[in-house]
Amino acid sequence: MNSNIPTRPQAYSLLTQYNQNDSLIKHALAVEGVMRFAARKRGEDEDKWGIIGLIHDLDYEQFPEEHCRKTEEILKEHNWPQEYIRAAISHGWGICSDVEPRSELEKVLYAIDELTGLVVTTALVRPSKSVMDLKAKSVKKKWKDKRFAAGVDRSIIEKGCNMLGMEIAELITDTIMGMQEVAAEIGLQG
């Protein structure tokens, strides 16, 4: 079976075929933005990183109990490259997948997936309701309050930072900067 490199429009079409929930689509766009920023920072393939970020939760709305497993099936049916499939399902490592993040791309996706949720929630409680004026310091302050964005698993973010050899403040800053690039699309431009 030949695999072909998916385009961004193909990836977005697949995402919206399986997801209609506005919050899930905005999350996918936020993760895509951060992945593109991270790829540029590292001199990597921005489209590849962005596309994988965009479809990482492809199955979540329709198949939450089979999260990651259904994504693997769907992407295989669409002849996606194995490298893309592996990267997408590695973000669920230790939760719903036994695929450990190994590449830099996989480690970044694993680390920032949960973090985007904390950044969104922090931005929404600010008067501006925007990521455009958000600083890492504000997110770190909210990080300490375990009741704030209680659904965000901070241990995953910490584990991802350790895998990347990054400080949390640097990862938060990169995440904010990536999300600033897609602020209008994710409703956080203020």
Long-range contacts (C-beta under 8 A, 24 or more apart in sequence): 1-79, 2-79, 3-79, 3-80, 3-81, 3-82, 4-79, 4-80, 4-81, 5-48, 5-81, 6-51, 6-78, 6-80, 6-84, 7-51, 8-47, 8-50, 8-51, 8-54, 11-51, 11-54, 11-55, 12-54, 14-55, 14-58, 14-74, 14-78, 15-54, 15-55, 15-58, 18-58, 18-59, 18-61, 18-62, 18-74, 19-57, 19-58, 19-60, 19-61, 19-62, 20-61, 21-61, 24-57, 24-60, 24-61, 26-120, 26-185, 26-186, 26-187, 27-57, 27-116, 27-117, 27-120, 28-53, 28-54, 28-55, 28-56, 28-57, 29-54, 29-182, 29-185, 29-186, 30-116, 30-119, 30-120, 30-178, 30-179, 30-182, 30-186, 31-56, 31-57, 31-109, 31-112, 31-113, 31-116, 32-182, 33-178, 33-179, 33-181, 33-182, 33-185, 33-186, 34-108, 34-112, 34-116, 34-174, 34-175, 34-178, 34-179, 35-105, 35-108, 35-109, 35-112, 35-178, 36-178, 36-181, 37-174, 37-177, 37-178, 37-181, 38-108, 38-112, 38-174, 38-178, 39-105, 41-174, 42-104, 44-104, 44-105, 48-84, 48-105, 49-105, 49-108, 51-84, 52-84, 52-87, 52-88, 52-105, 52-109, 53-109, 55-88, 56-88, 56-91, 56-109, 56-113, 58-88, 67-92, 67-96, 68-92, 68-96, 68-97, 68-99, 69-96, 69-97, 94-156, 95-156, 101-160, 101-163, 104-164, 107-160, 107-163, 107-164, 108-160, 108-164, 110-156, 110-159, 110-160, 110-163, 111-156, 111-157, 111-159, 111-160, 111-161, 111-163, 111-164, 111-166, 111-171, 112-157, 112-160, 112-171, 112-174, 112-175, 112-178, 113-156, 114-152, 114-153, 114-154, 114-156, 114-157, 115-152, 115-157, 115-171, 115-172, 115-175, 116-175, 116-179, 117-149, 117-151, 117-152, 118-142, 118-143, 118-149, 118-152, 118-154, 118-157, 119-172, 119-175, 119-176, 119-179, 120-179, 120-186, 120-188, 121-148, 121-149, 121-152, 122-149, 123-188, 124-188, 128-190, 129-188, 129-190, 130-183, 130-188, 130-189, 130-190, 131-176, 131-179, 131-180, 131-183, 131-188, 131-189, 132-180, 132-183, 132-188, 132-189, 132-190, 133-190, 134-176, 135-176, 136-169, 136-172, 136-173, 136-176, 139-172, 139-176, 140-168, 140-169, 140-172, 143-168
